[in-house]
Amino acid sequence: MKEQKISRSHLYDDSQSEYESETESLGYSAPNLDFEFIEVDTSEPQEVEENESKVEKQEEEEFEFPLFSMGGGGGGGSSTDGKAADEPKQPMKVSLKEAEEEVINQERPESYYIAKYTPDQSRQFEVCALDAKSIIEPVYPSDDPRPWKCIDLNKYNAQIELVKNKEKRKSRPGKKKRETKIACRERRIERVQLAKKLQVEQKKL
């Protein structure tokens, strides 16, 4: 079996000429179609435009480089197998894009630290919460409508202490005190006797 050398340009030119000859032999003619023109709103969100610009930029940074083909087959541009020569070879994609470090934003939103409530929620909090007045008022005692049912322990204990002190003071008086008491008693008796004598003398007169 003889070896046949085929160049890369000759291979691509042959495939294009074969395609053109096939279309001419078939005698293809485009049908007469009536097209309707419809106006489409081309205004897209900003995010879609940004995504498209990123894709376009990525496509510009990547291009096909046919020097090193990706596919089966022998090296050096020569092939001993006709089938392997007919298969199209995929060119290698070369990217000039530099690797970018991903920036991670670890900051929390402001709502995590500061709560913002609606007017309805604020009213609900006011209804459920306790104000200073409702806390302080129960601390101070109010006037008892029935004071006879309550006892002031301080006054009651003071009276008990007075009774106890009086009981302790009850003891035998001294000699002079006893003598004065006896003298006072004798004088009272003498006064009573004198009063009786005067009454008797007045009756006689």
PATI-991198 format. One record per residue (C-alpha): residue number from 1; residue in one letter; chain; x, y, z. Coordinates in pm, whole numbers, plus 50000, padded with zeros to 5 digits. Each point is the difference from the previous one (the first is absolute). Layout:
BEGIN
+-----+------+------+-------+-------+-------+
! pos ! code ! unit !  east ! north !    up !
+-----+------+------+-------+-------+-------+
! NUM !    a !    A !     X !     Y !     Z !
...
+-----+------+------+-------+-------+-------+
END
This chain:
BEGIN
+-----+------+------+-------+-------+-------+
! pos ! code ! unit !  east ! north !    up !
+-----+------+------+-------+-------+-------+
!   1 !    m !    A ! 50000 ! 50000 ! 50000 !
!   2 !    k !    A ! 50146 ! 50333 ! 49890 !
!   3 !    e !    A ! 50039 ! 50295 ! 50237 !
!   4 !    q !    A ! 49833 ! 50326 ! 49902 !
!   5 !    k !    A ! 50096 ! 50334 ! 50150 !
!   6 !    i !    A ! 49721 ! 50250 ! 50051 !
!   7 !    s !    A ! 50054 ! 50352 ! 50128 !
!   8 !    r !    A ! 49766 ! 50168 ! 50246 !
!   9 !    s !    A ! 49897 ! 50280 ! 49759 !
!  10 !    h !    A ! 49926 ! 49750 ! 49722 !
!  11 !    l !    A ! 49781 ! 49802 ! 50240 !
!  12 !    y !    A ! 49789 ! 50307 ! 50094 !
!  13 !    d !    A ! 49976 ! 50121 ! 49636 !
!  14 !    d !    A ! 49880 ! 49659 ! 49883 !
!  15 !    s !    A ! 49726 ! 49978 ! 50261 !
!  16 !    q !    A ! 49872 ! 50350 ! 49908 !
!  17 !    s !    A ! 50004 ! 49928 ! 49623 !
!  18 !    e !    A ! 49814 ! 49671 ! 50053 !
!  19 !    y !    A ! 49728 ! 50181 ! 50200 !
!  20 !    e !    A ! 49957 ! 50264 ! 49728 !
!  21 !    s !    A ! 49981 ! 49738 ! 49724 !
!  22 !    e !    A ! 49735 ! 49805 ! 50193 !
!  23 !    t !    A ! 49780 ! 50308 ! 50046 !
!  24 !    e !    A ! 50032 ! 50091 ! 49628 !
!  25 !    s !    A ! 49912 ! 49644 ! 49889 !
!  26 !    l !    A ! 49687 ! 49996 ! 50217 !
!  27 !    g !    A ! 49879 ! 50323 ! 49840 !
!  28 !    y !    A ! 49882 ! 50155 ! 50328 !
!  29 !    s !    A ! 49789 ! 50316 ! 49973 !
!  30 !    a !    A ! 49866 ! 50197 ! 50296 !
!  31 !    p !    A ! 49618 ! 49994 ! 50032 !
!  32 !    n !    A ! 49802 ! 50321 ! 49963 !
!  33 !    l !    A ! 49888 ! 50073 ! 50358 !
!  34 !    d !    A ! 49805 ! 50295 ! 50135 !
!  35 !    f !    A ! 50163 ! 50133 ! 50315 !
!  36 !    e !    A ! 49825 ! 50202 ! 50264 !
!  37 !    f !    A ! 50203 ! 50271 ! 50173 !
!  38 !    i !    A ! 49930 ! 50019 ! 50374 !
!  39 !    e !    A ! 50139 ! 50270 ! 50225 !
!  40 !    v !    A ! 50159 ! 49852 ! 50307 !
!  41 !    d !    A ! 50082 ! 50191 ! 50315 !
!  42 !    t !    A ! 50376 ! 49984 ! 50019 !
!  43 !    s !    A ! 50021 ! 50172 ! 50338 !
!  44 !    e !    A ! 50142 ! 49736 ! 50233 !
!  45 !    p !    A ! 50093 ! 50025 ! 50364 !
!  46 !    q !    A ! 50341 ! 50122 ! 50093 !
!  47 !    e !    A ! 50099 ! 49660 ! 50138 !
!  48 !    v !    A ! 49937 ! 49828 ! 49664 !
!  49 !    e !    A ! 50213 ! 50261 ! 49822 !
!  50 !    e !    A ! 50279 ! 49953 ! 50252 !
!  51 !    n !    A ! 49988 ! 49621 ! 49955 !
!  52 !    e !    A ! 50015 ! 50039 ! 49620 !
!  53 !    s !    A ! 50294 ! 50238 ! 50026 !
!  54 !    k !    A ! 50181 ! 49749 ! 50224 !
!  55 !    v !    A ! 49938 ! 49719 ! 49750 !
!  56 !    e !    A ! 50121 ! 50215 ! 49710 !
!  57 !    k !    A ! 50308 ! 50101 ! 50194 !
!  58 !    q !    A ! 50070 ! 49635 ! 50081 !
!  59 !    e !    A ! 49959 ! 49905 ! 49632 !
!  60 !    e !    A ! 50245 ! 50274 ! 49901 !
!  61 !    e !    A ! 50255 ! 49871 ! 50248 !
!  62 !    e !    A ! 49963 ! 49643 ! 49870 !
!  63 !    f !    A ! 50080 ! 49905 ! 49639 !
!  64 !    e !    A ! 50058 ! 49684 ! 49802 !
!  65 !    f !    A ! 50358 ! 49915 ! 49920 !
!  66 !    p !    A ! 50018 ! 49734 ! 49719 !
!  67 !    l !    A ! 50372 ! 49932 ! 50030 !
!  68 !    f !    A ! 49956 ! 49731 ! 50265 !
!  69 !    s !    A ! 49688 ! 49808 ! 49895 !
!  70 !    m !    A ! 49795 ! 49801 ! 50249 !
!  71 !    g !    A ! 49895 ! 49670 ! 49849 !
!  72 !    g !    A ! 50112 ! 49654 ! 49894 !
!  73 !    g !    A ! 50241 ! 49933 ! 49722 !
!  74 !    g !    A ! 50371 ! 49986 ! 49934 !
!  75 !    g !    A ! 50238 ! 50287 ! 50044 !
!  76 !    g !    A ! 50192 ! 50201 ! 49740 !
!  77 !    g !    A ! 49698 ! 50065 ! 49773 !
!  78 !    s !    A ! 50020 ! 49652 ! 49833 !
!  79 !    s !    A ! 49752 ! 49715 ! 50042 !
!  80 !    t !    A ! 50006 ! 49638 ! 49891 !
!  81 !    d !    A ! 49627 ! 49952 ! 50066 !
!  82 !    g !    A ! 49749 ! 50168 ! 49765 !
!  83 !    k !    A ! 49724 ! 50009 ! 50261 !
!  84 !    a !    A ! 50217 ! 50182 ! 50253 !
!  85 !    a !    A ! 50091 ! 50258 ! 49733 !
!  86 !    d !    A ! 49633 ! 50068 ! 49919 !
!  87 !    e !    A ! 49904 ! 50073 ! 50363 !
!  88 !    p !    A ! 50009 ! 50375 ! 50084 !
!  89 !    k !    A ! 50245 ! 50090 ! 50273 !
!  90 !    q !    A ! 49902 ! 50232 ! 50283 !
!  91 !    p !    A ! 50236 ! 50294 ! 50054 !
!  92 !    m !    A ! 50127 ! 50074 ! 50349 !
!  93 !    k !    A ! 49856 ! 50298 ! 50189 !
!  94 !    v !    A ! 50256 ! 50237 ! 50142 !
!  95 !    s !    A ! 49891 ! 50239 ! 50279 !
!  96 !    l !    A ! 50178 ! 50323 ! 50083 !
!  97 !    k !    A ! 49779 ! 50070 ! 50299 !
!  98 !    e !    A ! 50188 ! 50047 ! 50325 !
!  99 !    a !    A ! 49877 ! 49816 ! 50307 !
! 100 !    e !    A ! 49816 ! 50245 ! 50226 !
! 101 !    e !    A ! 49977 ! 49954 ! 50370 !
! 102 !    e !    A ! 49644 ! 49976 ! 50122 !
! 103 !    v !    A ! 49918 ! 50282 ! 50240 !
! 104 !    i !    A ! 49775 ! 49882 ! 50284 !
! 105 !    n !    A ! 49805 ! 50270 ! 50178 !
! 106 !    q !    A ! 49961 ! 49889 ! 50360 !
! 107 !    e !    A ! 49826 ! 50315 ! 50123 !
! 108 !    r !    A ! 49653 ! 49955 ! 50139 !
! 109 !    p !    A ! 49717 ! 50227 ! 49892 !
! 110 !    e !    A ! 49891 ! 50293 ! 50216 !
! 111 !    s !    A ! 49671 ! 49825 ! 50079 !
! 112 !    y !    A ! 50197 ! 49735 ! 50194 !
! 113 !    y !    A ! 50106 ! 50262 ! 50259 !
! 114 !    i !    A ! 49716 ! 50257 ! 49986 !
! 115 !    a !    A ! 49638 ! 49889 ! 50001 !
! 116 !    k !    A ! 49752 ! 50206 ! 49802 !
! 117 !    y !    A ! 49634 ! 49956 ! 50086 !
! 118 !    t !    A ! 49684 ! 50117 ! 49831 !
! 119 !    p !    A ! 49754 ! 50233 ! 50182 !
! 120 !    d !    A ! 49763 ! 49705 ! 50061 !
! 121 !    q !    A ! 50276 ! 49799 ! 50166 !
! 122 !    s !    A ! 50097 ! 50299 ! 50216 !
! 123 !    r !    A ! 49639 ! 50033 ! 50120 !
! 124 !    q !    A ! 49990 ! 49631 ! 50089 !
! 125 !    f !    A ! 50318 ! 50039 ! 50206 !
! 126 !    e !    A ! 49850 ! 50296 ! 50188 !
! 127 !    v !    A ! 49691 ! 49795 ! 50087 !
! 128 !    c !    A ! 50199 ! 49701 ! 50126 !
! 129 !    a !    A ! 50281 ! 50189 ! 50180 !
! 130 !    l !    A ! 49993 ! 50144 ! 50356 !
! 131 !    d !    A ! 50076 ! 50366 ! 50057 !
! 132 !    a !    A ! 50172 ! 50149 ! 50307 !
! 133 !    k !    A ! 49672 ! 50123 ! 50151 !
! 134 !    s !    A ! 49842 ! 49655 ! 50007 !
! 135 !    i !    A ! 50310 ! 49862 ! 50175 !
! 136 !    i !    A ! 50046 ! 50275 ! 50265 !
! 137 !    e !    A ! 49636 ! 50044 ! 50107 !
! 138 !    p !    A ! 49960 ! 49654 ! 50163 !
! 139 !    v !    A ! 50314 ! 50059 ! 50209 !
! 140 !    y !    A ! 49846 ! 50278 ! 50211 !
! 141 !    p !    A ! 49730 ! 49885 ! 50245 !
! 142 !    s !    A ! 49650 ! 50130 ! 49937 !
! 143 !    d !    A ! 49744 ! 50108 ! 50261 !
! 144 !    d !    A ! 49831 ! 49698 ! 50152 !
! 145 !    p !    A ! 49620 ! 50034 ! 49981 !
! 146 !    r !    A ! 49967 ! 49772 ! 50310 !
! 147 !    p !    A ! 50277 ! 50100 ! 50243 !
! 148 !    w !    A ! 49837 ! 49821 ! 50298 !
! 149 !    k !    A ! 50094 ! 49668 ! 49840 !
! 150 !    c !    A ! 50368 ! 50089 ! 49990 !
! 151 !    i !    A ! 50250 ! 50021 ! 50285 !
! 152 !    d !    A ! 50307 ! 50218 ! 50008 !
! 153 !    l !    A ! 50262 ! 49767 ! 50138 !
! 154 !    n !    A ! 50231 ! 50281 ! 50114 !
! 155 !    k !    A ! 49731 ! 50161 ! 50218 !
! 156 !    y !    A ! 49877 ! 49666 ! 50131 !
! 157 !    n !    A ! 50350 ! 49887 ! 50098 !
! 158 !    a !    A ! 50067 ! 50337 ! 50169 !
! 159 !    q !    A ! 49697 ! 49953 ! 50225 !
! 160 !    i !    A ! 50115 ! 49654 ! 50095 !
! 161 !    e !    A ! 50342 ! 50134 ! 50092 !
! 162 !    l !    A ! 49842 ! 50263 ! 50230 !
! 163 !    v !    A ! 49800 ! 49734 ! 50187 !
! 164 !    k !    A ! 50310 ! 49790 ! 50044 !
! 165 !    n !    A ! 50194 ! 50295 ! 50141 !
! 166 !    k !    A ! 49723 ! 50079 ! 50247 !
! 167 !    e !    A ! 49994 ! 49646 ! 50130 !
! 168 !    k !    A ! 50373 ! 50014 ! 50053 !
! 169 !    r !    A ! 49974 ! 50325 ! 50203 !
! 170 !    k !    A ! 49748 ! 49852 ! 50249 !
! 171 !    s !    A ! 50217 ! 49927 ! 50303 !
! 172 !    r !    A ! 49993 ! 50070 ! 50380 !
! 173 !    p !    A ! 50039 ! 50373 ! 50073 !
! 174 !    g !    A ! 50264 ! 50130 ! 50240 !
! 175 !    k !    A ! 49965 ! 50077 ! 50374 !
! 176 !    k !    A ! 49948 ! 50375 ! 49964 !
! 177 !    k !    A ! 49735 ! 49945 ! 49737 !
! 178 !    r !    A ! 49820 ! 49756 ! 50223 !
! 179 !    e !    A ! 50012 ! 50245 ! 50296 !
! 180 !    t !    A ! 49865 ! 50286 ! 49792 !
! 181 !    k !    A ! 49716 ! 49780 ! 49879 !
! 182 !    i !    A ! 49911 ! 49912 ! 50363 !
! 183 !    a !    A ! 50014 ! 50365 ! 50106 !
! 184 !    c !    A ! 49776 ! 50102 ! 49712 !
! 185 !    r !    A ! 49749 ! 49734 ! 50095 !
! 186 !    e !    A ! 49992 ! 50118 ! 50367 !
! 187 !    r !    A ! 49946 ! 50361 ! 49895 !
! 188 !    r !    A ! 49708 ! 49901 ! 49779 !
! 189 !    i !    A ! 49843 ! 49817 ! 50297 !
! 190 !    e !    A ! 50049 ! 50302 ! 50230 !
! 191 !    r !    A ! 49839 ! 50229 ! 49742 !
! 192 !    v !    A ! 49702 ! 49775 ! 49972 !
! 193 !    q !    A ! 49960 ! 49991 ! 50382 !
! 194 !    l !    A ! 50025 ! 50378 ! 50030 !
! 195 !    a !    A ! 49739 ! 50042 ! 49730 !
! 196 !    k !    A ! 49761 ! 49774 ! 50188 !
! 197 !    k !    A ! 50050 ! 50193 ! 50332 !
! 198 !    l !    A ! 49926 ! 50328 ! 49831 !
! 199 !    q !    A ! 49681 ! 49862 ! 49853 !
! 200 !    v !    A ! 49885 ! 49877 ! 50345 !
! 201 !    e !    A ! 50071 ! 50338 ! 50167 !
! 202 !    q !    A ! 49815 ! 50185 ! 49728 !
! 203 !    k !    A ! 49693 ! 49780 ! 50053 !
! 204 !    k !    A ! 50002 ! 50075 ! 50378 !
! 205 !    l !    A ! 50003 ! 50369 ! 49938 !
+-----+------+------+-------+-------+-------+
END
